[in-house]
């Protein structure tokens, strides 16, 4: 994977933006607090990016799907929407796509990398189209495998 910062897109697709792809502003730009045991805080950040022509920024998008049996409808929805997601994302800069899937611990497999990073959208779509729902049974999922 090319160098970058990670985030989430679509049904667990992961973005990595190279350090030269910066936001115009992030507000608040800092936050500091002291929390006691069991306390939590929610911080809402606003990221502003000016609409501009594509850049030379490197962007990695990894589509990762939960392929357990209960995800049948969700897998189909992403497979149907993937071509739009792929073409819209390709306009962000120097974009490469990868594809993988995971199931529950104890299934025949817990993680599979279907497609290494490629700049070919059709190849990525072919990888996404191999997702199938099966296995599962509410064992611990291997999404962080």
Residue pairs with C-beta under 8 A, 6 or more apart in sequence:
1 16
1 60
1 62
1 98
1 117
2 16
2 18
2 58
2 60
2 96
2 117
3 16
3 18
3 19
3 58
4 15
4 16
4 17
4 18
4 19
4 58
4 59
4 60
5 16
5 17
5 19
6 14
6 15
6 16
7 14
7 15
7 17
8 14
8 15
9 15
9 61
9 85
9 89
10 63
10 78
10 81
10 82
10 85
11 63
11 65
11 74
11 75
11 77
11 78
12 63
12 64
12 65
12 66
12 143
13 61
13 62
13 63
13 64
13 85
14 60
14 61
14 62
14 64
15 59
15 60
15 61
16 58
16 59
16 60
17 57
17 58
17 59
18 57
18 58
18 59
20 55
20 56
20 57
21 55
21 57
21 58
21 59
21 93
23 47
23 48
23 49
24 48
24 49
24 50
25 46
25 47
25 48
26 45
26 46
26 47
26 48
27 45
27 46
27 48
28 43
28 45
31 43
33 41
35 41
54 91
54 92
54 93
55 92
55 93
56 93
56 94
57 92
57 93
57 94
58 93
58 94
58 96
59 89
59 92
59 93
59 94
59 95
59 96
60 95
60 96
60 97
60 98
60 117
61 89
61 95
61 96
61 97
61 98
62 97
62 98
62 99
62 100
62 117
63 78
63 82
63 97
63 98
63 99
63 100
63 124
63 127
63 128
64 99
64 100
64 101
64 102
64 143
65 71
65 74
65 75
65 78
65 100
65 101
65 102
65 128
65 131
66 74
66 101
66 102
66 103
66 141
66 143
67 75
67 101
67 102
67 103
67 131
67 132
67 133
67 134
67 135
68 103
68 104
68 107
68 133
68 134
68 135
68 136
68 137
68 141
69 133
69 134
69 135
69 136
69 137
70 133
70 136
71 133
72 133
75 131
75 132
75 133
78 85
78 128
78 131
79 128
79 129
79 131
82 124
82 125
82 128
82 129
83 121
83 125
86 97
86 121
86 124
86 125
87 121
89 95
89 97
90 121
94 119
95 119
96 117
96 118
96 119
97 115
97 117
97 118
97 119
97 121
97 123
97 124
98 113
98 115
98 116
98 117
98 118
98 124
98 127
99 113
99 114
99 115
99 124
99 127
99 128
99 130
100 111
100 112
100 113
100 114
100 115
101 111
101 112
101 114
101 131
102 110
102 111
102 112
102 141
102 142
102 143
102 145
103 109
103 110
103 134
103 135
103 136
103 141
103 142
104 110
104 135
104 136
104 137
104 138
104 139
104 140
104 141
104 142
105 139
105 140
105 141
105 142
106 137
106 139
107 135
107 136
107 139
107 142
108 135
110 142
110 145
111 142
111 145
114 127
114 128
114 130
114 131
115 123
115 124
115 126
115 127
118 124
